[in-house]
């Protein structure tokens, strides 16, 4: 029997696994955000933990051996703490601690503390565990926070994950300060908030966030010039085919990213915006969304051994 494939899933939020099927597909992004915030707030930690464990088992069953996951609630770090009694079914787990903070006040100090208390990479039973930081998105963090994360990550060599250019609404909010995302976030923004006046990629570059330590997630709304900038800076991009289908998004920029030489990876995103955590399904969906890209090239995007951001030597 042929060996079953071993996959890298480069973007997930295991802590949201309880919300599988809770929000119907195809809603506008802002409505989805509104619902996810409320559902996450109402969920019980024990239930989130049980669902995250089941989701990790599903990853294992479908061949994922390396996972890069975003954590905001401490659910997956708790699983790491319990690994002596309940081992994690993964070879390697990178946990990105999520930062969401609109207010620039104390941003540098908050980032400093977050980075200081990131555990060192370690082996927990049979799993290598590493940590990084994830400023959630350029519209849920301040310029000061993004600049601080970028500065500290370079000095301390940890990876940084940012949801970026996910929607046209995001680019509109950052460039012009208008649109449905701005309207939704208005109650949370500082009273003196001003749009950066730039689209996501140029703004992140301004904040020194585009470099080889950076993992950009989605990049659905990007121009060719922005893709060239990502490639020039050496940042990686994770595309999430299942989530792309779930939201019914437009162009899937995989072919443009790959032909520009960007280091592209595949991720499932969470079960709150995807039906499954099966990387073979993600490969199939990527092929459907980007039929000009050969299937063999797409399969390589999910193969273990892809250069991880933060390891500029490619290990
Ligand atoms: Zn995500």
Boltz pocket constraint, residues with backbone or C-beta under 6 A from the ligand:
constraints:
  - pocket:
      binder: B
      contacts: [[A, 11], [A, 12], [A, 13], [A, 70], [A, 163], [A, 217], [A, 269], [A, 270]]
      max_distance: 6.0
